[in-house]
Amino acid sequence: MAFVECFRASGFAARLLRAPQLEDALAELVAAQEAATAAQLMAEMDGFVDARTAEYFMRESGCLPP
């Protein structure tokens, strides 16, 4: 839920929905996903995810030491 709410609030989803073609929206989404890191995702989701949950995901992704 936090992921969906965060990116709805960011305007990214709305930008994808305004794309002239479905293929354009999918290409933008793929590019964003390929460029993203776990650290960037958690930074974007600050305020949408509990700090302990974010820390858990960062540790599990290998961004933080165990």
MMTF fields as JSON, N, C-alpha, C and O atoms, coordinates in Angstrom:
{
  "mmtfVersion": "1.0.0",
  "mmtfProducer": "UNKNOWN",
  "numBonds": 263,
  "numAtoms": 264,
  "numGroups": 66,
  "numChains": 1,
  "numModels": 1,
  "chainsPerModel": [1],
  "groupsPerChain": [66],
  "chainIdList": ["A"],
  "bondAtomList": [4, 2, 8, 6, 12, 10, 16, 14, 20, 18, 24, 22, 28, 26, 32, 30, 36, 34, 40, 38, 44, 42, 48, 46, 52, 50, 56, 54, 60, 58, 64, 62, 68, 66, 72, 70, 76, 74, 80, 78, 84, 82, 88, 86, 92, 90, 96, 94, 100, 98, 104, 102, 108, 106, 112, 110, 116, 114, 120, 118, 124, 122, 128, 126, 132, 130, 136, 134, 140, 138, 144, 142, 148, 146, 152, 150, 156, 154, 160, 158, 164, 162, 168, 166, 172, 170, 176, 174, 180, 178, 184, 182, 188, 186, 192, 190, 196, 194, 200, 198, 204, 202, 208, 206, 212, 210, 216, 214, 220, 218, 224, 222, 228, 226, 232, 230, 236, 234, 240, 238, 244, 242, 248, 246, 252, 250, 256, 254, 260, 258],
  "bondOrderList": [1, 1, 1, 1, 1, 1, 1, 1, 1, 1, 1, 1, 1, 1, 1, 1, 1, 1, 1, 1, 1, 1, 1, 1, 1, 1, 1, 1, 1, 1, 1, 1, 1, 1, 1, 1, 1, 1, 1, 1, 1, 1, 1, 1, 1, 1, 1, 1, 1, 1, 1, 1, 1, 1, 1, 1, 1, 1, 1, 1, 1, 1, 1, 1, 1],
  "groupList": [{"groupName": "MET", "atomNameList": ["N", "CA", "C", "O"], "elementList": ["N", "C", "C", "O"], "formalChargeList": [0, 0, 0, 0], "bondAtomList": [1, 0, 2, 1, 3, 2], "bondOrderList": [1, 1, 2], "singleLetterCode": "M", "chemCompType": "L-PEPTIDE LINKING"}, {"groupName": "ALA", "atomNameList": ["N", "CA", "C", "O"], "elementList": ["N", "C", "C", "O"], "formalChargeList": [0, 0, 0, 0], "bondAtomList": [1, 0, 2, 1, 3, 2], "bondOrderList": [1, 1, 2], "singleLetterCode": "A", "chemCompType": "L-PEPTIDE LINKING"}, {"groupName": "PHE", "atomNameList": ["N", "CA", "C", "O"], "elementList": ["N", "C", "C", "O"], "formalChargeList": [0, 0, 0, 0], "bondAtomList": [1, 0, 2, 1, 3, 2], "bondOrderList": [1, 1, 2], "singleLetterCode": "F", "chemCompType": "L-PEPTIDE LINKING"}, {"groupName": "VAL", "atomNameList": ["N", "CA", "C", "O"], "elementList": ["N", "C", "C", "O"], "formalChargeList": [0, 0, 0, 0], "bondAtomList": [1, 0, 2, 1, 3, 2], "bondOrderList": [1, 1, 2], "singleLetterCode": "V", "chemCompType": "L-PEPTIDE LINKING"}, {"groupName": "GLU", "atomNameList": ["N", "CA", "C", "O"], "elementList": ["N", "C", "C", "O"], "formalChargeList": [0, 0, 0, 0], "bondAtomList": [1, 0, 2, 1, 3, 2], "bondOrderList": [1, 1, 2], "singleLetterCode": "E", "chemCompType": "L-PEPTIDE LINKING"}, {"groupName": "CYS", "atomNameList": ["N", "CA", "C", "O"], "elementList": ["N", "C", "C", "O"], "formalChargeList": [0, 0, 0, 0], "bondAtomList": [1, 0, 2, 1, 3, 2], "bondOrderList": [1, 1, 2], "singleLetterCode": "C", "chemCompType": "L-PEPTIDE LINKING"}, {"groupName": "ARG", "atomNameList": ["N", "CA", "C", "O"], "elementList": ["N", "C", "C", "O"], "formalChargeList": [0, 0, 0, 0], "bondAtomList": [1, 0, 2, 1, 3, 2], "bondOrderList": [1, 1, 2], "singleLetterCode": "R", "chemCompType": "L-PEPTIDE LINKING"}, {"groupName": "SER", "atomNameList": ["N", "CA", "C", "O"], "elementList": ["N", "C", "C", "O"], "formalChargeList": [0, 0, 0, 0], "bondAtomList": [1, 0, 2, 1, 3, 2], "bondOrderList": [1, 1, 2], "singleLetterCode": "S", "chemCompType": "L-PEPTIDE LINKING"}, {"groupName": "GLY", "atomNameList": ["N", "CA", "C", "O"], "elementList": ["N", "C", "C", "O"], "formalChargeList": [0, 0, 0, 0], "bondAtomList": [1, 0, 2, 1, 3, 2], "bondOrderList": [1, 1, 2], "singleLetterCode": "G", "chemCompType": "PEPTIDE LINKING"}, {"groupName": "LEU", "atomNameList": ["N", "CA", "C", "O"], "elementList": ["N", "C", "C", "O"], "formalChargeList": [0, 0, 0, 0], "bondAtomList": [1, 0, 2, 1, 3, 2], "bondOrderList": [1, 1, 2], "singleLetterCode": "L", "chemCompType": "L-PEPTIDE LINKING"}, {"groupName": "PRO", "atomNameList": ["N", "CA", "C", "O"], "elementList": ["N", "C", "C", "O"], "formalChargeList": [0, 0, 0, 0], "bondAtomList": [1, 0, 2, 1, 3, 2], "bondOrderList": [1, 1, 2], "singleLetterCode": "P", "chemCompType": "L-PEPTIDE LINKING"}, {"groupName": "GLN", "atomNameList": ["N", "CA", "C", "O"], "elementList": ["N", "C", "C", "O"], "formalChargeList": [0, 0, 0, 0], "bondAtomList": [1, 0, 2, 1, 3, 2], "bondOrderList": [1, 1, 2], "singleLetterCode": "Q", "chemCompType": "L-PEPTIDE LINKING"}, {"groupName": "ASP", "atomNameList": ["N", "CA", "C", "O"], "elementList": ["N", "C", "C", "O"], "formalChargeList": [0, 0, 0, 0], "bondAtomList": [1, 0, 2, 1, 3, 2], "bondOrderList": [1, 1, 2], "singleLetterCode": "D", "chemCompType": "L-PEPTIDE LINKING"}, {"groupName": "THR", "atomNameList": ["N", "CA", "C", "O"], "elementList": ["N", "C", "C", "O"], "formalChargeList": [0, 0, 0, 0], "bondAtomList": [1, 0, 2, 1, 3, 2], "bondOrderList": [1, 1, 2], "singleLetterCode": "T", "chemCompType": "L-PEPTIDE LINKING"}, {"groupName": "TYR", "atomNameList": ["N", "CA", "C", "O"], "elementList": ["N", "C", "C", "O"], "formalChargeList": [0, 0, 0, 0], "bondAtomList": [1, 0, 2, 1, 3, 2], "bondOrderList": [1, 1, 2], "singleLetterCode": "Y", "chemCompType": "L-PEPTIDE LINKING"}],
  "groupTypeList": [0, 1, 2, 3, 4, 5, 2, 6, 1, 7, 8, 2, 1, 1, 6, 9, 9, 6, 1, 10, 11, 9, 4, 12, 1, 9, 1, 4, 9, 3, 1, 1, 11, 4, 1, 1, 13, 1, 1, 11, 9, 0, 1, 4, 0, 12, 8, 2, 3, 12, 1, 6, 13, 1, 4, 14, 2, 0, 6, 4, 7, 8, 5, 9, 10, 10],
  "groupIdList": [1, 2, 3, 4, 5, 6, 7, 8, 9, 10, 11, 12, 13, 14, 15, 16, 17, 18, 19, 20, 21, 22, 23, 24, 25, 26, 27, 28, 29, 30, 31, 32, 33, 34, 35, 36, 37, 38, 39, 40, 41, 42, 43, 44, 45, 46, 47, 48, 49, 50, 51, 52, 53, 54, 55, 56, 57, 58, 59, 60, 61, 62, 63, 64, 65, 66],
  "secStructList": [7, 2, 2, 2, 2, 2, 2, 2, 2, 2, 6, 2, 2, 2, 2, 2, 2, 6, 7, 1, 1, 2, 2, 2, 2, 2, 2, 2, 2, 2, 2, 2, 2, 2, 2, 7, 7, 2, 2, 2, 2, 2, 2, 2, 6, 5, 6, 6, 5, 7, 2, 2, 2, 2, 2, 2, 2, 2, 2, 2, 6, 6, 1, 1, 7, 7],
  "xCoordList": [0.823, 0.0, 0.873, 0.593, 1.92, 2.78, 3.404, 3.49, 3.834, 4.446, 3.449, 3.784, 2.248, 1.213, 0.892, 0.824, 0.695, 0.371, 1.506, 1.27, 2.726, 3.884, 3.961, 4.128, 3.841, 4.019, 2.772, 2.862, 1.625, 0.439, 0.642, 0.366, 1.122, 1.337, 2.456, 2.431, 3.426, 4.564, 4.206, 4.935, 3.096, 2.715, 3.249, 2.9, 4.093, 4.679, 3.597, 3.615, 2.658, 1.583, 0.743, 0.388, 0.427, -0.365, 0.374, -0.235, 1.687, 2.489, 2.442, 2.338, 2.52, 2.439, 1.074, 0.979, 0.03, -1.322, -1.576, -2.454, -0.809, -0.957, -0.096, -0.14, 0.681, 1.544, 0.691, -0.396, 1.185, 0.393, 0.107, -0.941, 1.024, 0.871, 1.229, 2.076, 0.588, 0.888, 2.36, 2.992, 2.898, 4.31, 5.233, 6.271, 4.853, 5.653, 5.655, 6.693, 4.492, 4.377, 5.178, 5.899, 5.055, 5.805, 7.306, 8.059, 7.745, 9.177, 9.693, 10.79, 8.908, 9.321, 9.376, 10.3, 8.394, 8.373, 9.554, 10.2, 9.846, 10.988, 12.288, 13.128, 12.452, 13.678, 13.83, 14.927, 12.732, 12.794, 13.139, 13.92, 12.564, 12.838, 14.276, 14.911, 14.797, 16.173, 17.192, 18.272, 16.868, 17.797, 17.718, 18.652, 16.628, 16.392, 17.263, 17.631, 17.572, 18.264, 17.365, 16.422, 17.667, 16.896, 16.998, 16.015, 18.174, 18.359, 17.499, 16.903, 17.431, 16.595, 15.125, 14.378, 14.71, 13.321, 12.957, 11.908, 13.8, 13.508, 13.521, 12.731, 14.406, 14.423, 13.126, 12.556, 12.66, 11.395, 10.221, 9.271, 10.292, 9.172, 9.233, 8.423, 10.193, 10.29, 8.967, 8.443, 8.445, 7.174, 5.991, 4.898, 6.209, 5.168, 5.4, 4.477, 6.638, 7.021, 7.657, 8.475, 7.279, 7.877, 9.39, 9.855, 10.151, 11.617, 12.144, 13.125, 11.511, 11.971, 11.719, 12.528, 10.614, 10.319, 11.327, 11.837, 11.613, 12.598, 13.962, 14.649, 14.356, 15.643, 15.687, 16.701, 14.597, 14.525, 14.726, 15.53, 14.001, 14.129, 15.519, 16.053, 16.1, 17.449, 18.454, 19.358, 18.304, 19.199, 19.024, 20.009, 17.77, 17.505, 17.98, 18.318, 18.006, 18.466, 19.984, 20.544, 20.658, 22.117, 22.697, 23.915, 21.853, 22.332, 22.885, 23.671, 22.485, 22.976, 23.593, 23.156, 24.585, 25.163, 24.138, 23.261, 24.263, 23.32, 23.349, 22.608],
  "yCoordList": [-1.187, 0.0, 1.259, 2.221, 1.234, 2.418, 2.74, 3.906, 1.718, 1.916, 2.592, 3.569, 2.077, 2.63, 4.067, 4.939, 4.324, 5.678, 6.658, 7.795, 6.214, 7.078, 7.516, 8.702, 6.576, 6.923, 7.544, 8.189, 7.362, 8.11, 9.573, 10.478, 9.79, 11.151, 11.872, 13.096, 11.119, 11.738, 12.254, 13.067, 11.789, 12.196, 11.29, 11.465, 10.323, 9.432, 8.617, 8.481, 8.074, 7.268, 8.109, 7.649, 9.327, 10.205, 10.503, 10.556, 10.698, 10.957, 9.763, 9.925, 8.556, 7.354, 7.251, 6.878, 7.579, 7.474, 8.487, 8.282, 9.585, 10.602, 10.315, 11.067, 9.245, 8.927, 8.712, 8.139, 9.17, 9.055, 7.601, 7.304, 6.723, 5.312, 4.443, 4.813, 3.303, 2.354, 1.972, 1.856, 1.779, 1.387, 2.461, 2.145, 3.73, 4.828, 4.762, 4.932, 4.516, 4.421, 3.24, 3.358, 2.098, 0.911, 1.13, 0.711, 1.778, 2.05, 2.958, 2.745, 3.97, 4.871, 4.129, 4.329, 3.278, 2.491, 1.54, 1.429, 0.852, -0.07, 0.687, 0.24, 1.824, 2.618, 3.061, 3.004, 3.504, 3.938, 2.774, 2.934, 1.606, 0.437, -0.035, -0.426, -0.005, -0.452, 0.503, 0.072, 1.773, 2.76, 2.877, 3.37, 2.434, 2.62, 1.697, 0.595, 2.188, 1.368, 1.253, 2.025, 0.29, 0.133, 1.392, 1.806, 1.998, 3.207, 4.355, 5.097, 4.504, 5.55, 5.291, 6.219, 4.03, 3.683, 4.052, 4.651, 3.705, 4.018, 5.526, 6.03, 6.248, 7.713, 8.309, 9.216, 7.805, 8.277, 7.978, 8.756, 6.849, 6.409, 6.928, 6.534, 7.812, 8.394, 9.062, 9.87, 8.729, 9.266, 8.365, 8.537, 7.41, 6.455, 5.093, 4.287, 4.844, 3.554, 3.795, 4.7, 2.989, 3.052, 2.876, 2.076, 3.597, 3.549, 2.14, 1.74, 1.382, 0.004, -0.889, -1.766, -0.676, -1.448, -1.112, -2.005, 0.171, 0.596, -0.009, -0.488, 0.011, -0.568, -2.057, -2.556, -2.771, -4.208, -4.451, -5.296, -3.716, -3.91, -3.548, -4.221, -2.51, -2.131, -3.208, -3.525, -3.768, -4.83, -6.07, -6.68, -6.441, -7.621, -7.445, -8.425, -6.228, -5.978, -5.964, -5.945, -5.973, -5.955, -4.559, -4.395, -3.549, -2.17, -1.821, -0.882, -2.563, -2.369, -3.67, -4.747, -3.592, -4.82, -5.554, -4.933, -6.878, -7.67, -7.335, -7.928],
  "zCoordList": [0.0, 0.0, 0.0, -0.715, 0.804, 0.896, -0.462, -0.845, -1.182, -2.5, -3.444, -4.114, -3.489, -4.372, -3.985, -4.851, -2.697, -2.24, -2.516, -2.924, -2.293, -2.519, -3.976, -4.26, -4.889, -6.29, -6.912, -7.957, -6.295, -6.703, -6.314, -7.101, -5.103, -4.604, -5.366, -5.493, -5.869, -6.565, -7.954, -8.521, -8.499, -9.847, -10.941, -12.108, -10.587, -11.587, -12.278, -13.502, -11.517, -12.103, -13.056, -14.141, -12.663, -13.523, -14.819, -15.887, -14.727, -15.929, -16.871, -18.086, -16.3, -17.137, -17.807, -18.977, -17.074, -17.628, -18.737, -19.576, -18.747, -19.797, -21.023, -21.996, -20.988, -22.126, -23.38, -23.305, -24.524, -25.746, -26.145, -26.718, -25.844, -26.203, -25.001, -24.187, -24.898, -23.819, -23.837, -22.787, -25.022, -25.146, -24.569, -23.988, -24.731, -24.167, -22.641, -22.002, -22.075, -20.614, -20.099, -19.107, -20.772, -20.338, -20.449, -19.57, -21.511, -21.689, -20.579, -20.063, -20.209, -19.121, -17.792, -17.004, -17.543, -16.31, -16.242, -15.2, -17.339, -17.382, -17.128, -16.347, -17.782, -17.599, -16.149, -15.593, -15.534, -14.133, -13.215, -12.277, -13.478, -12.635, -12.796, -11.816, -14.015, -14.252, -13.634, -13.23, -13.557, -13.017, -11.498, -10.865, -10.919, -9.483, -8.633, -9.04, -7.452, -6.458, -5.228, -5.06, -4.382, -3.149, -2.291, -1.676, -2.25, -1.45, -1.983, -1.202, -3.309, -3.897, -3.595, -3.285, -3.686, -3.4, -1.969, -1.731, -1.029, 0.368, 0.605, 1.403, -0.074, 0.058, -0.488, 0.119, -1.628, -2.209, -1.282, -1.202, -0.584, 0.237, 1.668, 2.507, 1.951, 3.288, 3.648, 2.881, 4.789, 5.225, 4.88, 5.419, 3.988, 3.621, 4.271, 4.388, 4.693, 5.269, 6.63, 6.793, 7.592, 8.916, 8.801, 7.989, 9.585, 9.518, 9.75, 9.123, 10.637, 10.89, 9.692, 9.389, 9.013, 7.807, 6.714, 6.038, 6.543, 5.546, 5.856, 4.953, 7.117, 7.505, 7.193, 6.706, 7.468, 7.173, 5.672, 5.282, 4.842, 3.408, 2.907, 2.026, 3.447, 3.05, 3.444, 2.671, 4.635, 5.078, 4.195, 3.779, 3.909, 3.096, 1.645, 0.982, 1.165, -0.219, -0.306, -1.402, 0.847, 0.87, 0.927, 0.855, 1.055, 1.135, 2.501, 2.629, 3.529, 4.896, 5.379, 4.971, 6.228, 6.776, 7.649, 8.248, 7.711, 8.532, 10.004, 10.787]
}
